[in-house]
Amino acid sequence: MAIIVTGASGLLGSGLVRALRQDGQDVVRLVRRAARADDEASWDPGRGVVDEAALEGATAVVHLAGAPVADKRWSTAYKRVLVESRVASTRALVEALMRLKTPPEVLVSASGVDFYGDTGDRVIDEDAPRGDGFLAQLCEQWESEARRAEEAGIRTVQLRTTLALSGRGGALRRMLPIFKVGMGAPLGSGKQFWSWITEDDWTAATLHILKNREIGGAVNMASPTPVTNAEFTRTLGKALHKGTMPIPAPAFALELGLGEFARVGLLSSHRILPKKLVDSGYRFMHTRLDEALRAVL
């Protein structure tokens, strides 16, 4: 009765696999190559090929696979990669699950708070509608493919994850070299809200979702205390015992250097609340940004 995990080599996936095993669960990692170990099974989502024997009788599937959003400039070709790595892979996985004699009880599939688009200073929970822009549309397509598993009686959950704070990698690791030399600065106006969650809370919340059969649909994976980008900048500088630049990095310069991602990923505002997690009884380990940064650093 294994739990199947895609994207198991990624930052959040690798931590989740470790936590599941510590919790006494058998885990099978779905990998895009020939399986080399007893805890691996292969798939080729681009061709729609999945090792269905490995899925048969599984307790749950956690689908985290997807090309990194921030690693490359968003050319037309890379946008296609972002879509195919999420939408096509989810379609292939769900179609395989629907063919099983004994499907899993639950499919937990990744998504993002980018679903909501730029929400300004409005407080947003899971009831908010889809926003505008490329990532919002991508998240909608991604989630729509995952929800098809409900036709086979599978509980489905879409993890709308925000900025995940980890000392092992991810966005925070890319910020550290700049902040460690005192060159950190607010981005654009600095008034845009940045929601965040620690890796530990993300992992624990995912375990909570897997075990709680009452939770379904979209779930905001974010701490209950979003902050502005300016506050995030100040707090990270203090956590590293470094000052920060008084002059913000201008929006036009960010867009010139990073293209569309700067506007959508860095300058957009996400003031997100985790209503479903809180209502279901999940208790966050980290709700203060300063304490969270100390913990992960």
C-alpha positions in Angstrom: 0.0 0.0 0.0 2.5 2.5 -1.2 2.3 6.3 -1.7 3.4 7.3 -5.2 5.3 10.6 -5.6 6.3 12.4 -8.8 8.8 15.2 -8.7 10.5 13.4 -5.8 13.9 14.8 -6.6 12.8 18.4 -6.3 13.1 20.5 -3.2 9.6 19.9 -1.7 9.3 16.4 -3.1 12.5 15.1 -1.6 11.6 16.5 1.8 8.1 15.0 1.6 9.5 11.5 0.7 11.8 11.6 3.7 8.9 12.6 6.0 6.6 9.9 4.6 9.2 7.3 5.3 9.8 8.6 8.8 6.0 8.3 9.2 6.3 4.6 8.4 4.9 4.8 4.8 6.2 2.9 1.8 7.0 5.4 -1.0 7.5 4.7 -4.7 9.1 7.5 -6.7 7.9 7.9 -10.2 11.0 8.7 -12.3 11.4 9.7 -16.0 14.0 7.0 -16.7 14.3 3.3 -16.2 13.7 2.3 -12.6 17.0 1.5 -10.8 15.8 0.7 -7.3 12.9 -1.2 -5.6 11.4 2.2 -4.6 11.2 3.5 -8.2 8.8 3.1 -11.1 9.2 4.7 -14.5 7.0 6.9 -16.6 7.2 9.0 -19.7 4.5 11.7 -19.4 5.4 13.2 -22.7 4.4 10.0 -24.4 1.6 9.2 -22.0 3.4 6.1 -20.7 3.0 5.2 -17.0 3.9 2.0 -15.1 0.3 1.2 -14.1 1.4 -1.9 -12.2 3.2 0.3 -9.7 0.1 2.5 -9.3 -2.3 -0.4 -8.8 -3.5 -0.6 -5.1 -1.5 2.5 -4.0 -2.9 4.4 -1.1 -2.2 7.8 -2.5 -0.5 9.7 -5.3 1.3 13.0 -4.7 2.0 14.7 -8.1 4.7 17.4 -7.8 6.4 17.2 -11.2 6.8 20.4 -13.3 9.6 22.4 -14.9 10.9 25.2 -12.7 9.1 28.5 -13.3 12.0 30.9 -12.4 15.0 29.1 -13.8 14.8 30.4 -17.4 13.5 33.5 -19.3 10.0 32.9 -20.5 10.4 32.5 -24.2 7.5 31.1 -26.2 9.3 27.8 -26.3 9.9 27.7 -22.5 6.3 28.7 -21.8 5.4 25.6 -23.8 7.7 23.5 -21.6 6.0 25.0 -18.4 2.6 24.0 -19.7 3.5 20.6 -21.0 5.4 19.6 -17.9 2.3 20.3 -15.8 -0.8 19.9 -17.9 0.3 17.0 -20.1 2.0 15.1 -17.2 -1.1 15.5 -15.0 -3.3 14.3 -17.9 -1.2 11.2 -18.4 -1.1 10.4 -14.7 -4.9 10.8 -14.2 -5.7 8.8 -17.3 -3.6 6.0 -15.9 -5.3 6.2 -12.5 -8.7 6.0 -14.1 -7.8 2.7 -15.8 -6.8 1.0 -12.5 -8.9 -1.7 -11.0 -8.0 -0.4 -7.5 -7.3 3.4 -7.7 -5.8 5.3 -4.9 -7.9 7.0 -2.3 -6.5 10.4 -3.0 -4.6 12.4 -5.6 -2.7 15.4 -4.2 -1.5 17.5 -7.1 0.7 20.6 -7.2 -0.5 24.1 -8.2 0.3 27.6 -7.2 -1.1 30.8 -5.7 -0.5 32.4 -9.1 -3.9 31.0 -9.8 -5.3 34.2 -8.3 -3.2 36.6 -10.4 -2.2 40.0 -8.9 -4.6 40.5 -6.0 -3.3 43.8 -4.7 -3.9 44.2 -1.0 -7.1 42.1 -1.0 -7.1 39.2 1.4 -7.7 36.0 -0.6 -8.8 32.5 0.4 -9.7 29.5 -1.6 -13.1 30.9 -2.6 -11.5 33.6 -4.8 -11.8 33.3 -8.6 -9.0 32.8 -11.0 -7.0 35.9 -11.9 -5.5 37.0 -15.2 -2.2 36.2 -16.8 -0.2 33.3 -18.1 0.4 31.6 -14.7 -3.2 32.0 -13.6 -4.4 30.3 -16.8 -1.7 27.6 -16.5 -2.8 26.8 -12.9 -6.4 26.6 -14.0 -5.5 24.1 -16.7 -3.3 22.1 -14.3 -6.0 21.9 -11.7 -8.7 21.0 -14.2 -6.7 17.9 -15.3 -6.2 16.8 -11.7 -9.9 17.1 -10.9 -10.7 14.6 -13.6 -9.6 11.9 -11.1 -12.8 12.5 -9.2 -14.6 10.6 -12.0 -12.9 7.5 -10.7 -14.0 8.3 -7.1 -10.6 9.6 -6.1 -10.5 12.5 -3.6 -8.5 15.2 -5.3 -6.6 18.1 -3.7 -4.7 20.9 -5.5 -1.8 22.4 -3.5 -1.7 26.1 -4.3 1.8 26.7 -3.0 3.3 30.1 -2.4 7.0 31.1 -1.8 8.5 28.1 0.1 11.3 29.0 2.5 14.0 26.4 2.8 17.6 26.3 3.7 18.2 23.5 1.2 17.5 25.5 -2.0 14.6 27.2 -3.8 14.0 30.9 -4.0 15.5 31.8 -0.7 18.8 30.2 -1.6 19.0 32.3 -4.8 18.4 35.5 -2.7 21.0 34.8 -0.1 24.2 35.8 -2.0 22.8 39.3 -2.6 21.5 39.7 1.0 24.7 38.4 2.6 26.7 41.3 1.1 24.1 43.9 2.2 22.7 44.5 -1.3 19.2 43.2 -0.7 16.5 45.7 -1.7 12.7 46.0 -2.1 11.5 45.1 -5.5 9.6 47.7 -7.3 7.3 49.6 -4.9 7.9 47.0 -2.2 4.2 47.3 -1.4 3.2 44.0 -3.1 2.3 41.2 -0.6 4.5 38.1 -0.5 2.8 35.1 1.0 5.3 32.4 2.3 5.5 29.0 4.0 8.4 27.1 5.5 9.4 23.8 4.0 8.6 22.1 7.3 5.0 23.5 7.4 4.5 22.6 3.7 5.5 19.0 4.4 3.5 18.7 7.6 0.5 20.3 5.9 0.7 17.8 3.0 0.8 14.9 5.5 -2.2 16.4 7.2 -4.1 16.6 3.9 -3.2 13.0 3.0 -4.7 11.8 6.3 -7.7 14.1 6.5 -10.4 12.7 4.2 -12.6 15.7 4.6 -10.2 18.0 2.7 -10.7 18.3 -1.0 -10.3 20.8 -3.8 -7.8 23.7 -3.8 -5.8 24.3 -0.6 -3.7 27.4 -0.1 -0.3 26.3 1.1 0.7 29.5 2.8 1.3 30.8 6.3 -1.5 32.9 7.8 0.7 36.0 8.0 1.7 37.3 4.5 4.0 40.4 4.5 4.9 43.1 2.0 8.0 42.7 -0.1 9.5 45.6 1.8 8.9 43.9 5.1 10.3 40.6 3.7 13.4 42.4 2.6 14.0 44.1 6.0 13.3 40.8 7.9 15.7 38.8 5.8 18.4 41.4 6.2 18.0 41.3 9.9 18.1 37.5 10.0 21.4 37.6 8.3 22.7 40.5 10.4 23.1 42.6 7.3 21.6 45.9 6.2 19.6 46.4 3.1 19.6 49.0 0.4 17.4 52.0 1.0 16.7 52.4 -2.7 14.4 49.8 -4.2 15.2 47.9 -7.4 13.1 49.6 -10.1 10.4 47.6 -11.7 11.5 48.5 -15.2 15.0 47.2 -14.5 13.6 43.9 -13.2 11.4 43.4 -16.2 14.3 44.3 -18.5 16.5 41.7 -16.9 14.0 38.9 -16.1 11.2 39.5 -18.6 7.6 38.6 -18.0 8.5 36.5 -14.9 9.5 39.7 -13.0 6.1 41.2 -13.4 4.2 38.0 -12.7 6.4 36.3 -10.2 8.1 39.2 -8.3 6.0 42.3 -8.6 2.6 40.7 -8.3 0.8 40.8 -5.0 -0.5 37.7 -3.2 -2.1 38.3 0.2 -3.2 34.7 0.7 -4.8 33.0 3.7 -4.8 29.2 4.3 -8.5 29.0 5.2 -8.9 25.3 4.5 -5.9 24.3 6.5 -6.8 26.3 9.5 -10.5 25.2 9.4 -9.4 21.6 9.2 -7.3 21.9 12.4 -3.8 22.2 11.0 -1.6 24.2 13.4 1.3 26.0 11.8 4.8 25.7 13.2 6.0 29.0 11.8 3.7 32.1 11.6 6.2 34.9 12.2 8.6 35.6 9.3 11.5 36.5 11.5 11.3 33.2 13.4 10.7 31.3 10.2 13.8 32.7 8.6 15.9 31.9 11.7 14.6 28.3 11.6 15.4 27.7 7.9 18.7 29.5 7.9 
